[in-house]
Amino acid sequence: MPTALKILVAGGFGVGKTTMIGSLSEVPPLETEEYMTEASIGIDDLASTPEKSTTTVAMDFGRITLDPQHVLYLFGTPGQERFWFMWDDLALGSLGAVVLTDPRRLADSFASVDFFEQRHIPFAIGVNCFYGRRDCTAEEISTAMNLRSPAPVIMCDVRQRHSSKTVLLALLESAKALAVR
């Protein structure tokens, strides 16, 4: 039986968590996407994501077989505050987390960063450069986020497997380095 390793993919509403898991998973990912309804009016801010019509209401799940002895399970957290009550349960036993952020709205990722810093869970920041736009550098993002914990900041496009994989590898290297200390 292979050893199961758990990684969370977290971040604000509409930053690409479901897309990232879909680009990485070797199996069709489990998604709990539902169409947004009038009930979300005044609760979910669609100003920066007007094209968004669905949202994760529980979690996303994907799998990557690393080798015959290790399987990596990816759990995507829901981004809206009303679903944050699930995060502690999802985080139990996790090796680390990817915090995805939209460089146009960094503040939406602060709650995720705080969550992992408070629990001493290693994380990497994936800056999802929507539509290939790179209006800032990783260093500028790191400075703007004022991170208390050492965390790699990786520019990415989560629609592309190799780009998502780069973020995941940065997280694993960082978690490994922290474990050795």
C-alpha positions in Angstrom: 0.0 0.0 0.0 1.5 3.4 -1.0 2.0 6.2 1.6 -0.6 8.9 1.2 0.7 12.5 1.2 -1.8 15.4 1.4 -1.5 18.9 0.0 -4.1 21.6 0.2 -4.7 24.1 -2.5 -6.2 27.3 -1.0 -6.8 30.9 -1.8 -9.5 33.4 -2.3 -12.6 33.2 -4.4 -12.0 32.6 -8.1 -8.2 32.4 -8.0 -7.9 29.1 -9.9 -7.9 26.3 -7.2 -10.2 24.0 -9.1 -8.3 24.7 -12.4 -5.0 23.9 -10.7 -6.2 20.6 -9.3 -7.7 19.7 -12.7 -4.4 20.4 -14.5 -2.4 18.3 -12.1 -4.6 15.3 -11.3 -3.9 12.0 -13.1 -7.5 11.0 -12.6 -10.6 13.1 -13.4 -10.8 15.4 -10.3 -13.7 15.3 -8.0 -15.2 18.8 -8.1 -18.0 20.2 -6.1 -18.7 23.1 -8.4 -22.2 24.4 -8.4 -23.8 27.2 -10.3 -24.0 30.5 -8.4 -27.5 31.6 -7.7 -29.2 34.7 -6.5 -28.6 33.5 -2.9 -24.9 34.6 -3.4 -25.8 38.2 -4.2 -24.3 40.4 -1.6 -22.2 37.5 -0.2 -19.9 36.7 -3.1 -18.1 39.6 -4.6 -18.0 39.1 -8.4 -16.6 42.5 -9.2 -13.2 41.1 -10.2 -14.5 37.9 -11.7 -17.7 38.9 -13.6 -17.4 35.8 -15.9 -17.5 33.4 -13.0 -20.7 31.4 -12.9 -19.8 28.4 -10.7 -18.2 28.0 -7.3 -16.7 25.2 -5.1 -19.1 24.4 -2.3 -17.2 21.7 -0.4 -13.8 20.8 -1.9 -12.0 19.6 -4.9 -9.9 16.4 -5.0 -7.2 15.1 -7.2 -4.4 12.4 -7.2 -0.8 12.2 -8.4 1.1 8.9 -8.2 4.7 10.0 -7.4 6.1 6.5 -7.4 4.9 3.0 -6.3 5.4 3.9 -2.7 3.9 7.5 -2.6 0.6 9.0 -3.7 -0.1 12.7 -3.5 -3.6 13.7 -2.8 -4.7 17.3 -3.6 -7.5 18.9 -1.7 -8.9 22.2 -2.9 -10.5 24.4 -0.3 -13.5 26.5 -1.0 -12.6 30.2 -1.2 -15.6 32.0 0.3 -15.5 32.9 3.9 -18.8 31.1 4.6 -17.1 27.8 3.9 -13.9 28.4 6.0 -15.3 26.2 8.8 -14.1 23.2 6.7 -10.5 24.2 6.5 -9.3 22.8 9.8 -10.6 19.4 8.9 -9.1 19.5 5.5 -5.8 20.6 6.9 -5.4 17.7 9.3 -2.4 15.6 8.3 -1.4 17.8 5.4 2.2 18.1 4.3 1.7 21.6 3.2 -0.4 24.0 1.1 -0.3 26.0 -2.1 -1.9 29.4 -1.6 -3.1 30.6 -5.0 -3.4 34.4 -5.5 -4.6 36.7 -8.1 -2.0 39.5 -8.4 -4.9 42.0 -9.1 -6.4 41.3 -5.7 -3.7 40.1 -3.2 -5.8 40.9 -0.2 -8.1 38.0 -1.0 -5.2 35.6 -0.2 -4.3 37.1 3.2 -6.8 34.9 5.2 -5.2 31.7 3.6 -1.7 32.9 4.4 -2.8 33.7 8.0 -4.4 30.3 8.4 -1.3 28.3 7.4 1.1 30.6 9.3 -0.9 30.3 12.5 -0.9 26.5 12.2 2.8 26.3 11.2 1.9 24.5 7.9 4.4 25.0 5.2 3.1 26.8 2.1 4.1 28.2 -1.3 2.4 31.2 -3.0 1.3 30.5 -6.5 0.7 33.8 -8.3 -1.8 32.9 -11.0 -1.0 35.1 -13.9 -4.4 35.2 -15.6 -4.2 35.3 -19.4 -0.4 35.4 -19.3 -0.3 38.8 -17.6 2.7 39.4 -15.5 2.4 43.0 -14.2 4.6 42.3 -11.2 7.5 40.1 -10.1 7.6 37.3 -7.4 9.8 39.6 -5.3 7.2 42.4 -5.5 4.4 40.0 -4.5 6.5 38.6 -1.6 7.1 42.2 -0.3 3.5 43.2 -0.7 2.3 40.1 1.2 4.7 40.8 4.1 5.0 37.1 4.9 6.0 36.0 8.4 6.9 32.5 7.3 9.5 31.6 4.7 7.5 30.7 1.6 8.5 30.5 -2.1 6.5 32.8 -4.4 6.1 31.3 -7.9 4.5 33.0 -10.9 2.3 30.5 -12.7 -0.6 29.8 -15.1 -2.6 27.0 -13.4 -4.3 26.1 -16.7 -0.9 24.6 -17.8 0.2 21.4 -16.1 3.9 22.2 -16.1 3.3 25.6 -14.5 1.1 24.1 -11.8 3.7 21.4 -11.2 6.4 24.1 -10.7 4.4 25.5 -7.8 3.8 22.1 -6.3 7.5 21.2 -6.5 8.5 24.6 -4.9 6.1 23.7 -2.0 7.6 20.2 -1.6 11.1 21.5 -1.6 10.2 24.2 1.0 8.4 21.7 3.2 11.4 19.3 3.0 13.8 22.1 4.0 11.7 23.1 6.9 11.4 19.5 8.1 15.2 19.1 8.1 15.6 22.2 10.5 
